[in-house]
Amino acid sequence: MKRTFNYTGRQKIKRERISINFIRVNGSVVSFALDRLDLDDLNLPSNARVYVEAYYRTELKRFDFGTVSNRSNPPSCDLTDLAYSENLKFRVIVVDTASGKILAHADGISPEASAERKSILPVEFKDLGNEIWRVEYEGDGQAPILCINNRITNIQNIASQDSQFLIYVYPAVIREILTHMVFVDNVDSTTEPSTDWHGDWLRFIRQLRVEPPETLNKENDNFDNERSLQWINRAVEAFCNTHSTKFQEYLQRLQEEKQ
Amino acid sequence: MIAVRIMSPEGEERFRNYIHNLRADPSTLRPDLNEEPFSSEFSPRVLIDETNVLSSKMRLAEYLQECFKRAGLRREDVFGRRGLWTWLAYIWFDQLAPIKSNTGMRAITEDAKYICSSDYRDYYRHLVAGPYMIYSLHGPDNSRIFLYNPVYEHNDFIEQFASRQFIISHRNIVEAISWLYLNPVNNEPRRGAQSRNRPGNIRRFVRLIQQFELTYDVYTMSPDQILDLLPAEFNEWRPGR
């Protein structure tokens, strides 16, 4: 029988109290959402801090989720700067900041299986003539699919790895999809939309810490064109900020090439 | 200069056979694996100088960092690309397994030093991936303790620390390790740190950190605070003793 010691009385947070999901773009993990963390009945001090760590092998990144009594999301749950993002596990720890001791923990948490393989933007490589990319609304429930021209040599590698491709293409793709959602489709609710893919995209944008306006429903009297456009712009801006390192690297490369 | 390639499973098998055959017959000719289906060019294109003399693990890691940076690649873009690391070991094999002057035989060790393993328990042992992984995570100053020796030699600091995810992924612990065990005069480990019997040796450090990990939020501690947790047996190793 395996024996463990627990002299400090740290508590184990049961797996069923936690729900973590990956957020994907183009099938790749870009961030995560802590959808559920139930610390009730654990008698933890209200001011103890709650952290979530993403880790795998050499990779480790910590996210601060506030305190036990005042939970808050960190500014970003970005995972794009970690290697092996598909394999990441999560650890939740609650820490007494005065003593630095761990009061409660849960380790080795995998993201929810149902959400694990769900991509909000499937990618298809096909002949697009002289266009580089195009968004087609032919997925489930007319969900968007990013089509990329397979006449471009090595395009699959470029699309998945090239930072230049990411900063040029994805902001425009996101703007196009959100514009389509609001001004072509019509989003009937910002909390429980009847179209599944609208819900997925609203959730993704919320993960970027951009809240939608009161309504995105064109048939609602409170619908505001300007506010809706501002929401789209802020979402694109937040996405770009999440990938600012790619942008900086690209600028640096341009400067180096110029010299 | 040569464009970096990714070794395919077929190429890996050929490379493995070559290494096995070399152990028995030093005259075995190296197969050409720089073409399909044994390898394919890495994208984006990265150029390296295959004749570059890699005087130490540190020099190897610095050089790769420069090459990847020029190509706009970050560490997370190349970590886990096993075929890349295996191909690099193939291309620099003469330096990773040099011919010993006294026997005329190549100094060949276990396969995992040349063929990058998907098993995390072996990955850090790879003679190219291991140094790059440490350097890219911790930068030049805190990597010295791990990367001081020739490219073809493994060392106990990598074996004891890099094999433990909790230790190698915490910058503050790695910094504390450098403070304790690096001789700043010659940038090499202090004498006796790797001894199994000397108080405060590196194995004792590992054992204690593994205990602290369960109790303390080590992540938020400074290297100083980590050293303060260590018992008196570490006093002779503390900086400024």
Boltz contact constraints between the chains, C-beta under 6 A:
constraints:
  - contact:
      token1: [A, 8]
      token2: [B, 215]
      max_distance: 6.0
  - contact:
      token1: [A, 57]
      token2: [B, 120]
      max_distance: 6.0
  - contact:
      token1: [A, 57]
      token2: [B, 165]
      max_distance: 6.0
  - contact:
      token1: [A, 58]
      token2: [B, 133]
      max_distance: 6.0
  - contact:
      token1: [A, 58]
      token2: [B, 137]
      max_distance: 6.0
  - contact:
      token1: [A, 58]
      token2: [B, 168]
      max_distance: 6.0
  - contact:
      token1: [A, 58]
      token2: [B, 169]
      max_distance: 6.0
  - contact:
      token1: [A, 60]
      token2: [B, 169]
      max_distance: 6.0
  - contact:
      token1: [A, 62]
      token2: [B, 219]
      max_distance: 6.0
  - contact:
      token1: [A, 81]
      token2: [B, 76]
      max_distance: 6.0
  - contact:
      token1: [A, 82]
      token2: [B, 76]
      max_distance: 6.0
  - contact:
      token1: [A, 83]
      token2: [B, 76]
      max_distance: 6.0
  - contact:
      token1: [A, 83]
      token2: [B, 79]
      max_distance: 6.0
  - contact:
      token1: [A, 83]
      token2: [B, 80]
      max_distance: 6.0
  - contact:
      token1: [A, 84]
      token2: [B, 80]
      max_distance: 6.0
  - contact:
      token1: [A, 95]
      token2: [B, 217]
      max_distance: 6.0
  - contact:
      token1: [A, 100]
      token2: [B, 216]
      max_distance: 6.0
  - contact:
      token1: [A, 100]
      token2: [B, 217]
      max_distance: 6.0
  - contact:
      token1: [A, 102]
      token2: [B, 217]
      max_distance: 6.0
  - contact:
      token1: [A, 154]
      token2: [B, 43]
      max_distance: 6.0
  - contact:
      token1: [A, 157]
      token2: [B, 43]
      max_distance: 6.0
  - contact:
      token1: [A, 163]
      token2: [B, 72]
      max_distance: 6.0
  - contact:
      token1: [A, 249]
      token2: [B, 72]
      max_distance: 6.0
  - contact:
      token1: [A, 253]
      token2: [B, 72]
      max_distance: 6.0
